[in-house]
Amino acid sequence: MTWDRVQGQEILGGSASYAALAARRLGWDVAVLTSAGRDFSGERDLPGIEVFLSEAAATTRFQNDYDEDGTRHQVIQSRAADIDLAVLPDSWRSPDVLLLCPVAGEVHGPVALSFTAEVVGATAQGWLRQFEEDGSVLPRPWSEAGSELAGVHALVYSEQDVPDPEVQARQFLQYVPMVLVTRGWRGLSLFQRGSAHDVPALPYTEDDPTGAGDVFATAFLMRYHETGDPIEAAAFGSCAASCVVEGLGASCLGDRDEVARRLERRDRFVQGEDVD
């Protein structure tokens, strides 16, 4: 989890926060394993969610700014410690779904192999960042992908995270059976070994795009666990993500009923019908 400076406000951020709050809103029991300073309280900041915390000298903090085309520019102001599996109890070592979602290189090695999860996903952005002396966030090659993706079933990242997302997706397929490349309002591409599918998104009004990929990954993994159908799960995840961008931070997460309504609207849009 992080504290983010967005639109002049300090809000709770980080992939783990968006993912946990989205899963909770969609009706699942959730736990978070994270590292943060004393300015974070799981009971206060993630109510209803079990938080297993290794205390750090500081909480990870980002300044997030967006261009008109949605391109994000980030500056990291502080970083928490690496993730410590030792603080996680055995009762959470066998979840239905596990999502690995570092934001600043806090996860190392084949962490997924320490769990017996039924479905394992990962968001790539935290492994694809390097930080300059002034805190500027720049892309970097992921040289340890083979080790760090061991045991992962689905990898998610934005088309903005890598220079050539489709070429990179086919390279990642040597490590994972599914890669999903999100493209904002234009939907996403689902790559599997030997096939590729474009999944349209529902048109939406965007206020704050932060966290959309994390909500998508969470909802996708949950629905994939429930149905075993990656295309249906991708559509479900896309509609869940369309909720969160309509408000600042995680203030506009959708529940099951809202996602179902948006799925119906998306289907009408795909068929060429007008949607309000």
N, C-alpha and C positions, 0 to 999 in steps of 0.2 A: 504494500500500500504506500501511498505518497500523499503529500500535501502539494496541490497544484495552484499556481497563480494563473487564473484565466479570466479575461474580461474585467480585470481590476479587482477580482475577488479571490480569496483563498478558499479552496474547496477540497474535500476529500477526493483523492484520485488513486491511480495505480490500478493495474490490471486485476489484482487480487480483490480489490474493493468492488470494482464494477462487476466482476464475475460472481462474487459471493452474493451481492445484493440482487443481481438479476436472477440467480438460481433460487434464492429465497423467495423472491416475488413470484416465481413460477412454481412454487410449491414444494421445493426440495429442502431437506435438511442439509446444512452446509457447515463446513469448517474451513478456516484459513490458517495456513502456516506462513508466518511473515517475520520481518525484523523491523523495528521502529524505535524511535526515541520516546522520551516521556511525554511528548506532546500528543501522543496517540493513545487512546483508550479503546480497547475492543468493545467493552460494555457500552460506552458512550457513542462511539463512532460507527460501530457495526452491530446494532442491537439485534438480538435474536440469532446471532451467528457465533459459533464457537471460534475463538481466536487463540492460537498457540503462538506465543511471541518470544523471540530472543531479543532482549533489549539491546539497543545500540546507542552510541553516543549522539546520534542525530537521526532524524527521519529523512528519507529521500524526498527532496523537493525539486520541482520543475517549474520553470516559467514557460507557458505554452502560448504561442501566438500563431495566428492563421492568416494566410493570404486569401484574397478573394476567391481563388480557385480551390481552396480547402487545404493547400499545402501547409503542413505544420512546421514551425521553427521552434526548437526547444533549447533551453539552457538549464543544465542541472546545477543546483545550488548546494546540495548536500546529498550524501548517500549513506544509507543504513548498512548493516553488516550483511554478509552472505547468509543464505538460508541454512538453518541448522536443523537437520532431521531429528536430532536427539530430543528435542522438546515435544515431538509429536507422539501421543500415546498409541499403543497397539490398536486400540479400538477404531482408529482412523487410518489404519494401514491397508484396509481392504475396502475402499469405497466403490460404489457403482461406477462413478466417473471421477477421474483425476485430471485436473488442468494445471499444467506447468506454465507459469506466466511471469517470468522475470521482467523487470523493466530496466535494470542497469547491471546486467551480468551477474546476478546474485545466485544463480543455479549452475552448478558445475558437475560434470560427469553424468553417468547413467542413472539419474535419480529415479526415473520411473520404475527401474528394476527393484527398487526398495519397497514397492507397493505390489499388491495383487488386485489392481483395479480392473474392472471389466472393460471399460472404455477409457483410453488415455489420449488426451489432446495436449497441444502446446501452441502458444503464441510466440512467434519468432522474434518480435521486435527487441526484447531485452538482450538477446544474443547478437543482434545486428548493429549495436551502437558502440561508438567509442566517444570519449569525452576529451575535448581540448582543455588546455590550461585555464582558459576563460570560461569553461563550462559549456561551450557550444557542443551540441550533439551532432555527430556526423556518422555516416554509415561505415561499417567495417566488414571485411569478409568473415564468414563463420567457419573457421578452420576446424573446430571441434564438433561439427554437426553430427558426424557419425557416432561419436560416443554419447553426446548429450541427447540425441533423439532415439537412443536404444529403448525399445519398449513402447514407443509412441505410435499411435494409430493414425492420428490426423494432425497435420501442421497447418496453422492459420497465420497469414500475414497480409498486409496491405500492399497494393501495387506501388505505393510510395516507399516501402521499406527496402526495396532492392532495385538496382538499375534496370534489370531485365527480368521482370517477375515470371514470365512464362518459361523462359530458358532455365531460370533458377528452380522453378517448380519441378521440372523434369529431372533436374539433378537431385533434388531432395527426395524424389521417389525411389531412389536407391536405398534410402533409410526408412521411409514410412510408406504405408500403402495409400494414403490420401493426402493431398495438398489442396488447400482452399485459399484462393487469392481474392481478397475483397476489393471492390472498386467503387465504394460509396454508393451514390444513387443509381449507378449503372449496374449494380448487382455484383456478381462474383463468378469466378470460374472454379469448377471442381475438377481436379486432375486425379486420376487413378492410373495404375499401370495398364496401359493399353487403351485408355479412353479419356475424354475430356468433355465436360458439359458446362454450358453457360447457364446460370440461374438468374433470371431477372429479379430486380428489386421493386418494391412498392415506392412510387414517388412520394416524397415527404418534404416538409419544411425543416430546414436545418438551422438550429440555433447554436449548438455546441457539439461538434463531431467527436470530441474526446470520449473514449470508452466504447465507441460503436463496435470496433473489432472485438473487444473483450466480451461484450454482451452477445455478439454474434457467435463467437466461439463457444461460449457457455451454453446458449440455447441450442446450437447445433449438436453439441456432444450429448446433451440431455435427450434431445429428440432422437438422435441416432441410437442411443441406448434403448429407448422405448420402442422404436420401430425397425431398426436395422436397415433403414432406407436412407442413404446419404443425400439423395436429391430432395426428398421430402424434408429431411432434417435441415438442409441448406436453406430451403424456402422458409421454414419455421424460424431459423436463426436470423435470416434477413429481416423478417417482419418484427422480430423482437428488437433488433438493432434500430429499426426505424422509429421506435418509441423513444429511446434514450437521447437521440440527437435533437429532440424537440424542446429540451430544457437544459439548464446548466448542470453539469456534473451528472449525478445519478438521480436527479429529481423527477424524471419522467419514465421510469421503468414500467413496462406493461406486464399485466398478469395474463393468465391463460386465456381468459375471455377476450381480452384486448388483442392478443396475438392472433386468436382465431378470427376475429373480425377483420384484421388486417390481411390475413391470408385470403379471405374471401374477396376483399377488394383487390389484392394483388392478382388473383386468378382472373378477375374481370378485366383488369388492366392488360394482362398478358393476352387475353382474347380480343383485345381491341375495343372494349367497352369503356365508356366514360366513367371515371370514379371521382367522387367529391373529395 
